[in-house]
């Protein structure tokens, strides 16, 4: 019977903590747990070894590793004479976080900006045909959309500045004018 390393329980507690953090960010808990076990391993691990350490089925580990590979937070490697795939972690936290910011957060901000801009174009058409209370409603909605568009553009600029390594000030957000009436 193989003797367990005394750090195994500690690593699993860390894996649970990081798994919770990753889940909070909108990813699957197992992704954070698997990355953590790899991060604390001196050697690359096979899917079977990861599954055993995390008490996960072969299917769950396979899906988890596929997702981690897609996000670039683990790499496949081989051992001479062994046909199995082994995995090692990306250890640059900045590289992992910046990829998520670029591929997820920036993309979502761009989707919002496009929706706001399309709404403004539609509102401009509605304003041409509107009169009285209807015109006031269109103006009110337009002001709110313009406000949200401004916030989205600030978020886009701040995130791009962070990703390019620039110093970032929160003043553009702090100094936002009050929302229009």
N, C-alpha and C positions, 0 to 999 in steps of 0.2 A: 504494500500500500504506500503510495507516494505521500510524503510529508508535505503539508501545506506551509508555505512561507508565512511568517507572522505578519507580513505587510498585506497579505491578500485581503483580509477583512477591511483594512484601512482603504485599500484601493477600491473595493466595492462600495464603501461609504462615499468616497470621492466620486465614483461613477454615478451613484444615485443623486448626489448633489448637482453634478454637471448635467446629468440627464434632466433634472428638474429645470435647470436654467435653460437648456436647449429647448425643452418643451414650452417654456414660457415665451421663447422667441418664435414659436410656431412650427418647430420641427418635432420629429418623433423622439420620445424619451430614449429609446434604444440607440438612436444615433449618437447621442451624447455619452451614453454609458459605454458603447463599443469604442468610441474614440478615446475615452478616458483610460480604459483598460490597455489599449494599444500605447497610449502616451506613457503609461507607467511601466511598460514592458521593455526590458533591455533588448529583446530580440523580436523580430516580426512574428506574428501569430497566424496560425491557420484559422479558417472559419470554424472548424471543429473545436479548436482550443478556445476560441472566443465564445462559442456557444456553451461550452462546458463551464467556463468561468462565470458567464452571465446567466446560466440556467435558461438558455433560449433554444428553441428548436432550430434545426438546420434551415428550415424555410424562413424563419424570422431573421436568422443571421444572414442568410443569402440576400434577402430584401434590404436589410440594413446596410450591408456592405455595398450593395449596388448603389444605394442612395448616397452613401459617404463618398464613393468613387465619383459619382456625378458632381458632387459639390467640391471635389478636389481636396477633401480633408483627410483622405487616406490614399495610399499608393499600393498597387500590387507589386509583389516581388517574388522571387523564386529562390529556392535553395538548390545547390548543385545535387543532381541525382534524385531529386524529389519532384514529382509531377504536380503536387498540390500548389495552390496559390497561397501566398502568405501576405499579410497586410502590415503596413507600418503607418504611423500617423504623420500628418503634416504638423510640424511643430511651430510654425510661424502663426501665431494668433492673429497678427495683422493681416496676413495673406488670407486667412479664412474669413475674418470679419469683413474685410474690404470686398471680397468676392460676393458675400451675401448682400452687402450694401449695394454693390453695382448691379447684381442680377435680380435682386428682389425689391429692395426699397426704392432705388432710383427708377426702376421700371414701373412700379406702382405710382410713384409721384408723376411720372410722365403720362400714365393713363389718366390720372386725375386732371392734369393740366389740359390734355386733349379734350376731355369731357367738358371742362369749364369753358374752354375756347369755343367748342361747338355749341354749347348752351348760349353763350353770348351772341353768336351769329344768329341763332334761332330767335333769341329775345329781340335782336335788332329788327328782324322781320315782323315779329309780333307787335313791336312798338309802332311800326308804320301804320298798321290797321287799327290800333287801339285808340279808344277815346275815354275820357272821364275816369271813372274808378278803375277800369281795365288798364288804362295807361299808367295810373299810379301803381297798380299791382305789378305790371311789367317793370317799371322803373325800380320798385322795391326789390324785386327778385334779381334784376340786373346788378344792383349795388351789392347785394349779398354774394352773388357769383363772382363779381370783380374782387371782392374782399377775399374770398376763398382762393381765387386764382393767385392773388398776391402772396398769400401765405404759402401756397404750393410752390411758387417760384422762389421764394426765400428758402424753403426747405430744400429745393433742388440745388440752389447755389451753395447752401451750407454743406450739404452732403458731398457735392463735387469738390468743395474746398477741403473737406476732411480727407477725401480719397486721394487728393493730390498732395497731401501732407502740409497744407497751409495751416497757419494758426487761424482759429475760428473764433469769432465773437458772437455771443448770443444776443447782442444788442439789436440786430434787425428784428428778432422775434419779440424781445422785451419792449421795443419802441413801436410796436404795431399800434396804429391808431385804434380807437375804440371801434367796435363793429358798427356799421352804419345803421341808422334807424329804419 
